[in-house]
Amino acid sequence: MPSITLTASDEFELGAYRADPASVPLGGIVVIQEIFGVNSHIRSVCDRLAEAGYAAIAPALFDRVERDFESGYSPEEVERARGFLKSPDWDAFLLDIEAARVALAGAGETGIVGFCLGGSLAYLAAARLDGFSAAVGFYGGRIADFADEAPRCPVQLHYGSEDQGIPMSNVDTVREKRPDCEIFVYEGAGHGFNCDERASYHPEAAKLAWGRTMDFLEENIQPHSQ
């Protein structure tokens, strides 16, 4: 269950998972879910960021449709989760992301990290919202649709070369339109390669991508002066 409640600017209340470091945070990170909700994988990402020194919040972006939705990765669960993408409300997602960012204001500068749907939203947030110092997107298939919009903060993107849902032509479009973004493609990795609960988990790519993510966050998020 979500550990906190966020209130968006339109007064909608949504759940979220929050993880805090043991000491003064280096900054805040908004973590954006896949289509599977704020499930154990997304919560583990928040926990991992907290262990690295960041305060992390994952807003439950599907609460406007179904409260507390989360699922695993069986074919049946994947099919059900895809239903949330039939008519995504990008503006509502951004309201909820902004609510998470505001909730992290006390942690210092804030970044955003997202996966799958969240990867696309991390880019969209970087392009349409103020207040983020860094954005990282993992396998965001819709980024190409928004790539004409310039990000307002540094952006790093990660893709798998064997992603059946994101052809390399999609990545090429992003590269062409956004030479200002840092883009990495991992050979042999498929969609969801960072998630160790999925059959597509690729340990080598996940380790490399996470290391690059942490370096990127450290480079672009300035911690509170000690």
C-alpha positions as a printed NumPy array, in Angstrom:
array([[  0.   ,   0.   ,   0.   ],
       [  1.159,   3.564,  -0.613],
       [  2.973,   5.035,   2.344],
       [  1.944,   8.678,   1.869],
       [ -0.762,  10.75 ,   0.208],
       [ -0.03 ,  13.508,  -2.298],
       [ -2.382,  16.308,  -3.309],
       [ -2.138,  17.537,  -6.893],
       [ -2.852,  21.132,  -7.889],
       [ -6.35 ,  20.139,  -9.038],
       [ -6.995,  18.871,  -5.478],
       [ -6.9  ,  15.203,  -6.486],
       [ -5.378,  13.011,  -3.78 ],
       [ -3.207,  10.082,  -4.828],
       [ -1.093,   7.542,  -3.056],
       [  2.667,   7.319,  -3.254],
       [  5.591,   5.368,  -1.873],
       [  8.353,   7.312,  -0.165],
       [ 11.815,   6.208,   0.919],
       [ 14.203,   8.468,   2.811],
       [ 17.923,   8.182,   3.454],
       [ 19.348,   7.729,   6.924],
       [ 21.024,  11.14 ,   6.855],
       [ 20.557,  14.536,   5.208],
       [ 19.433,  13.821,   1.631],
       [ 21.633,  14.597,  -1.345],
       [ 18.463,  15.666,  -3.149],
       [ 15.069,  14.343,  -4.138],
       [ 14.128,  11.879,  -6.881],
       [ 10.657,  11.35 ,  -8.31 ],
       [ 10.431,   7.723,  -9.488],
       [  7.899,   7.036, -12.231],
       [  6.313,   3.635, -12.576],
       [  5.942,   1.257, -15.461],
       [  2.404,   0.28 , -16.47 ],
       [  2.464,  -2.138, -13.513],
       [  1.869,   0.51 , -10.876],
       [  3.945,   1.268,  -7.812],
       [  4.786,  -2.393,  -7.413],
       [  7.634,  -4.144,  -5.623],
       [ 10.103,  -3.271,  -8.384],
       [  9.346,   0.449,  -8.279],
       [  9.413,   0.461,  -4.497],
       [ 12.793,  -1.261,  -4.628],
       [ 14.088,   1.488,  -6.93 ],
       [ 13.   ,   4.074,  -4.338],
       [ 14.703,   2.072,  -1.584],
       [ 17.863,   1.813,  -3.653],
       [ 17.928,   5.562,  -4.221],
       [ 17.407,   6.152,  -0.5  ],
       [ 20.363,   3.89 ,   0.246],
       [ 22.392,   6.064,  -2.131],
       [ 21.393,   9.169,  -0.178],
       [ 18.344,  10.518,  -2.006],
       [ 14.786,  11.021,  -0.798],
       [ 12.565,   9.229,  -3.338],
       [  8.842,   9.328,  -4.039],
       [  6.941,   7.155,  -6.53 ],
       [  3.453,   8.612,  -7.173],
       [  0.677,   6.136,  -7.972],
       [ -0.173,   7.54 , -11.388],
       [ -3.077,   5.199, -12.04 ],
       [ -4.977,   6.244,  -8.9  ],
       [ -7.183,   8.474, -11.033],
       [ -8.439,   5.333, -12.781],
       [ -7.997,   2.572, -10.175],
       [ -6.773,   3.083,  -6.641],
       [ -3.66 ,   1.239,  -5.446],
       [ -3.22 ,  -0.714,  -8.675],
       [ -0.086,  -2.819,  -8.895],
       [  0.742,  -6.035, -10.674],
       [  3.423,  -8.507, -11.573],
       [  4.607,  -9.554, -15.006],
       [  2.663, -12.65 , -16.017],
       [  1.126, -12.513, -19.53 ],
       [ -2.303, -12.006, -17.979],
       [ -1.089,  -9.187, -15.745],
       [  0.747,  -7.53 , -18.624],
       [ -2.395,  -7.606, -20.757],
       [ -4.482,  -6.04 , -17.99 ],
       [ -1.896,  -3.351, -17.267],
       [ -1.786,  -2.346, -20.935],
       [ -5.406,  -1.294, -20.572],
       [ -4.249,   1.805, -18.722],
       [ -2.537,   3.017, -21.895],
       [ -5.628,   2.991, -24.107],
       [ -6.241,   6.675, -23.441],
       [ -3.44 ,   8.048, -21.256],
       [ -4.051,  11.469, -19.736],
       [ -0.597,  12.968, -20.023],
       [ -1.638,  16.251, -18.422],
       [ -3.042,  14.456, -15.367],
       [  0.142,  12.396, -15.074],
       [  2.142,  15.627, -15.024],
       [ -0.067,  17.095, -12.29 ],
       [  0.667,  14.053, -10.14 ],
       [  4.38 ,  14.15 , -10.942],
       [  4.475,  17.805,  -9.959],
       [  2.791,  16.933,  -6.659],
       [  5.591,  14.452,  -5.95 ],
       [  8.227,  17.035,  -6.839],
       [  6.654,  19.574,  -4.484],
       [  6.574,  16.98 ,  -1.696],
       [ 10.334,  16.561,  -2.09 ],
       [ 11.092,  20.281,  -1.865],
       [ 12.696,  19.916,   1.545],
       [ 15.228,  17.42 ,   0.182],
       [ 16.942,  19.983,  -2.042],
       [ 17.332,  19.829,  -5.806],
       [ 15.159,  17.198,  -7.467],
       [ 15.55 ,  14.779, -10.352],
       [ 13.189,  12.334, -12.001],
       [ 13.784,   8.722, -13.057],
       [ 11.214,   6.666, -14.947],
       [ 10.794,   3.258, -16.558],
       [  8.71 ,   2.206, -19.597],
       [  5.662,   4.522, -19.391],
       [  7.626,   6.331, -16.718],
       [ 10.591,   6.717, -19.049],
       [  8.414,   8.649, -21.476],
       [  6.952,  10.665, -18.608],
       [ 10.373,  11.508, -17.207],
       [ 11.198,  13.107, -20.546],
       [  7.834,  14.853, -20.775],
       [  8.244,  16.227, -17.261],
       [ 11.691,  17.536, -18.201],
       [ 10.152,  19.291, -21.203],
       [  6.987,  20.689, -19.619],
       [  7.668,  21.193, -15.917],
       [ 10.047,  23.492, -14.119],
       [ 11.937,  22.495, -11.02 ],
       [ 13.788,  19.364, -12.122],
       [ 17.586,  19.368, -12.233],
       [ 17.983,  16.047, -14.076],
       [ 15.802,  13.482, -15.838],
       [ 16.556,   9.836, -16.643],
       [ 14.321,   7.69 , -18.839],
       [ 14.584,   3.917, -19.234],
       [ 13.012,   2.434, -22.395],
       [ 10.436,   5.151, -22.946],
       [  8.742,   4.356, -26.23 ],
       [  6.771,   7.593, -26.46 ],
       [  9.75 ,   9.917, -26.08 ],
       [ 10.049,  10.082, -29.865],
       [  6.524,  11.555, -29.99 ],
       [  7.55 ,  14.389, -27.666],
       [ 11.12 ,  14.901, -28.889],
       [ 10.32 ,  18.195, -30.623],
       [  9.847,  19.634, -27.127],
       [ 13.155,  20.747, -25.657],
       [ 13.908,  19.588, -22.118],
       [ 14.468,  22.202, -19.434],
       [ 17.103,  20.144, -17.633],
       [ 19.805,  17.614, -18.581],
       [ 18.361,  14.302, -19.813],
       [ 19.836,  10.806, -19.983],
       [ 18.033,   7.986, -21.835],
       [ 18.53 ,   4.198, -21.824],
       [ 17.295,   1.698, -24.427],
       [ 17.78 ,  -1.993, -25.173],
       [ 18.835,  -2.986, -28.684],
       [ 16.458,  -5.967, -28.605],
       [ 13.401,  -4.096, -27.315],
       [ 10.467,  -5.567, -29.25 ],
       [  8.323,  -2.528, -28.487],
       [ 10.836,   0.204, -29.303],
       [ 12.536,  -0.249, -32.694],
       [ 15.9  ,   1.353, -33.236],
       [ 14.253,   3.728, -35.7  ],
       [ 12.422,   5.179, -32.697],
       [ 15.719,   5.727, -30.886],
       [ 17.242,   7.212, -34.048],
       [ 14.416,   9.757, -34.141],
       [ 15.197,  10.803, -30.591],
       [ 18.917,  11.013, -31.372],
       [ 18.252,  13.183, -34.412],
       [ 15.848,  15.553, -32.678],
       [ 17.6  ,  15.708, -29.331],
       [ 21.381,  15.875, -29.711],
       [ 21.295,  17.633, -26.337],
       [ 20.296,  14.38 , -24.601],
       [ 22.671,  11.644, -23.467],
       [ 21.475,   8.388, -25.07 ],
       [ 22.728,   4.857, -24.438],
       [ 21.727,   1.631, -26.21 ],
       [ 22.544,  -1.713, -24.57 ],
       [ 23.325,  -4.531, -26.966],
       [ 21.38 ,  -7.709, -26.336],
       [ 19.024,  -6.075, -23.836],
       [ 15.259,  -6.053, -24.277],
       [ 12.389,  -4.057, -22.822],
       [ 12.392,  -3.922, -19.041],
       [ 16.049,  -4.94 , -18.822],
       [ 16.51 ,  -3.103, -15.533],
       [ 13.827,  -5.073, -13.668],
       [ 15.107,  -8.193, -11.936],
       [ 11.538,  -9.505, -11.614],
       [ 11.068,  -9.785, -15.369],
       [ 12.205, -12.467, -17.782],
       [ 13.857,  -9.7  , -19.823],
       [ 16.179,  -8.733, -16.964],
       [ 19.684,  -8.18 , -18.312],
       [ 22.103,  -7.967, -15.349],
       [ 25.028,  -6.49 , -17.259],
       [ 22.959,  -3.8  , -18.952],
       [ 21.102,  -3.044, -15.725],
       [ 24.328,  -2.604, -13.77 ],
       [ 25.862,  -0.355, -16.41 ],
       [ 22.725,   1.735, -16.863],
       [ 22.233,   2.165, -13.123],
       [ 25.838,   3.224, -12.668],
       [ 25.449,   5.807, -15.421],
       [ 22.201,   6.98 , -13.846],
       [ 23.807,   7.482, -10.451],
       [ 26.763,   9.347, -11.976],
       [ 24.344,  11.539, -13.929],
       [ 22.289,  12.369, -10.854],
       [ 25.385,  13.164,  -8.832],
       [ 26.665,  15.425, -11.603],
       [ 23.45 ,  17.407, -11.995],
       [ 21.833,  17.462,  -8.537],
       [ 23.694,  19.692,  -6.151],
       [ 23.307,  18.557,  -2.529],
       [ 22.497,  20.845,   0.378],
       [ 25.597,  22.635,   1.554],
       [ 26.82 ,  20.752,   4.603]])
